Amino acid sequence: MPTDLRPALVDIGINLTHRSFDRDRAEVVARASAAGVTTLVVTGTSVAESQRAADLARGLPAYATAGVHPHAAKACDADTIAALRALASQPGVVAIGECGLDFNRDFSPRDVQEYWFEAQLELAAELALPVFLHERDASARMLAILTRYRPRLVGGVVHCFTGTRATVERYLELDLHIGITGWICDERRGASLVEAAAAVPLDRLMLETDGPYLLPRSHLPAPPPGWDGRRNEPAFLPAVVRGVARATGGDELTVATETTRTARRFFALERSRTPSSS
């Protein structure tokens, strides 16, 4: 994709507060910008990490989400929703989440996950904010819960989707969006995702790195100096563009342009505060 035609990409899910970025966070952001990834949405995974995400986003061309990941649901208490409500009022916080269900590792009991997932959906409905959703090995319960709440939600994106075409079609029936990562660049594990991605219209599709996780196995650009060979970062988002274009039979420029447009509309970025302003 010619650099002079490259749109300003949005990485809708980057764990930029992760300790692996502590040594070179400014350089990571600079490399992202140089690669055409000019807007980041920093993921919040607990009350404390959501505050860090919001603080970090204020000084960058970035936004943030505020929520509690299902892994951390067991740590929630009577103050959690009030804390998230306050966080959501801060400039640049554009979604509730990362929230949802993870029945793969069960770091929190499933009933506890469901309770706090529904509490965050209630908060999103109250605040008219979209939800940034996590689901792993829990699609049946996720769909059942979201079916009840969807009429009250302004929107939702199933981030880091790695499932099947049948599952993605059910999410699309609920008028949800889908986030795709470098998983689609993995010919060993991503075969079902390639099929699923072909079913997602570009006005329902957004791209993310989920860095430092899910490093693309193919289409990777030249790595930065000192790269350890494992950490994913926003500068690698163009690899996801290429992976999606290959999976859908589209061209890279169209994929990049349309998914960027979708992301900016979904998170209402034009109506949110200008990145890097206070």
N, C-alpha and C positions, 0 to 999 in steps of 0.2 A: 504494500500500500504506500504510495508516494507520500513523503512527509509533508509536502505542501498541501495535500488534500486531506490529511488525517484529521478527523474531528477531535475535539477535546473530550477524551474518554472519562467516564465516571467509574471508579472502583467502588461498588456498593457495599463491599464487606471486607474491611481490612482491620486486623487486630493490632493496630499500631501501638497500643499500650503494652504489648507483650515485651517481656524482658529481653528477647533476642534483638529488639530494635534499640535498646538503650544506648548502645555504643555509637550508633551512626544514624539516628532517626532523621536528622536534618538532611543528611546525604541521601537517605532513602526517598525522602519527599522530593529532593532535587532531581534524582534519577527518574522518578515517576513523571515529573513535569517534562523532562527532556524526552521521555518516551511517549508523550502525548496524553498521559493520564493526569489531568489537571484538577480533578475533583475527587476527593476521598470521602467515604462515609465510614467513620471509625466506629467499630462495634463495641457496645457496652454489654457485659456479661454478668455483672453483679452491680449492686448499688455503688460500691467503691470504684469498680472499674468503669462504670458509666460516668461517674463524676470525673475520673481521669480522662475519659474519652472526650467529654464536653470541654474540659479545660484545655486539652491538647488541640482540639479542633479550632478553638478560638484564635490560636496563633498561626493557623495554617490555612491553605485553601481547602478546607474540610468542614464536614458536618459530623454529627454523632447520633447514635441511638442510645436509648436508656432502657435497660431491662435486665432480667435475671435468666440466665441460661438454665435449662433443666438440670444440668449437673449440679448447679448451686442452689436448687430449690429448697433443699433441706436446711439451708442456712437462713431462709426467709423468716421474718417475724412480724409482729403487729405493726412495726414501723415501716416495713418495706414499701408498701404501695404509696404511702404518703411521701416517702423519700423519692420514689420514681416520679410521682406527680410534680414535685418541686423541680426535679431535674428536667422534666419535659418542658417546663416553662422557660428554661434557659435558652438564650439565643443559639441557633444552630442545631438544636436537638430536633430531629426530623421524623423519628419513629420510636415506637415502643418495641423493645426487644434488645437482644436476641432472646426470644422466649419460645417455648414449645415443649416437645416430648422427645426423650431419647431412651428407648427401650433396648438399646444395644449394650450399653455399659451399666445402666441402672445405678449410677452414682448417687442418685436420690431415689427413694421409693416411688413407685409409679403413681400411687394415689397422691403423694405430695407433689409430684411433678404436675399432675392434672389440676390440683387445687390452685397452685400458683400460676399455671398457665391461664386458667380461666380468670383469675384475678387480674392478670395483665391485659387480657382481652377486654375485660370490663373497663379498665382504665383507658385503653386505646379508644373504646367506643365513647367514653365520657369526654375525652379530649379531642376527638375527631382527628386522631393521628393514625397513620398506617402501622401495621405490625410487621416486624422483621422476624421471620419464623424459622425455627430449627426443628427438623424431624429426622429421626434415624430409627429404622425398624419399628415405626409406630404409626404408619400411615392410616391404618383403619381407625384408630382412636383419634388421631389428629383430624381426619375428615369428619368424623362424627361430631366432634366438638365444634369445629369450624362451621359446619353446616348450621348449627344452632346460632352461632354468633355472627355469621357473615352478613345478614341483613343490617346489622348495626355498625359494621366496620366500614371505614372509608376505603380500605384496601389492605392487602397483605402480600408479602413476597415470601415464598418458600425458598430460603436462601440455601446455597450449596446443595442444590438438588442432585441426587445421584441415583434416582430410582428408575422405574420402568415407564414405558409409554402409557400403559394402562393407568398407572398412578398419576402421571402428569396430566392426563386427560381429565381425570376426576378433579384435580386441583383447578384446572382451567374451567371446568363446569361451574366452579364456585367463583369465577371471575377473579382468581388470584394470579399473581405474577410469579415468575420462576427466575431464580438466580443460578447461573451456571459458572463453574470454576474450571481450573485446569484439569479436573478429573476427566473432562472430555478429550484431553490430549493424551490420555493413557490407554493405549490399545489393548492392554491386558485387562484392566478393570472397567474401562469406560464404554464397552460395547453397547450395553443397554442404554446408556445415556445418549449415545450417538443417535439411536433410534428414537428416544424420547424427545431429544432436542428438535428433531425434524417436525414434531407435532406442535411446537410452540410458536405462535405468531410473534413477529418481532415487536409488536406493540404490547406483548406480555413478557418479553424476555429482557433480562438485565445481566450484566457481567460483573464478576468479582474475582479477586484472588484468594480471599480468606487467608492471606498471609499472616503468619509465617508458614502456614500449612499448605498442603495440596500443590506443591510445585509441579508445573506442567512437565510432562516427560518428553514432549515433542514441541516443535515450533518455538523453542526457547531462543530469545535474542541473546546477543553477546552478554555474558555475565559481567558484573562490575568487578573491579580490582578487589582482591581479598575475599571474594565470595567463597563460602564454605561448601558449596555444592548441594546444600539442603534447604536453606531458608528461601521461602517465597516472598516476593515483595511486589508492590504495585507496578513497578516498571515492567513486570512480566505479563501484565494484562493483555498486551497485543497478541500474546500466544493464545489466549483464550478466544480472542477475535478470530484468529486463523483456524482454531479448532472448531468453532461454531460454524464458520463459513464452509469448512470442509464437510461437516456433518449435515448441513442443511442444503448444500449445493448452491449457496449464495455467494456473492462476492464480498470481500473483506470490507470495502468501503461502505457498502449498504449495511452490513451487520454492525459495523462500528457506529455509523450515523444514527441508525434507527434505535439501537439499544441505548445509546446515549440520550436520545430524545425521550425514550421511554423512562429512563432513570430520572431525568430532570423533572418530568411530569409527575411521576409516581411520588417522589419525595418533595414535590412542590418547591424545588430549589430556587426558582425565580421569585417565589414569594417569601422565602426564608431570608435571614440576614445574609449579606454578602460575605463569602468566605474571607477569613483573616481580619474581619472587622470586629470590634469589641462591642 
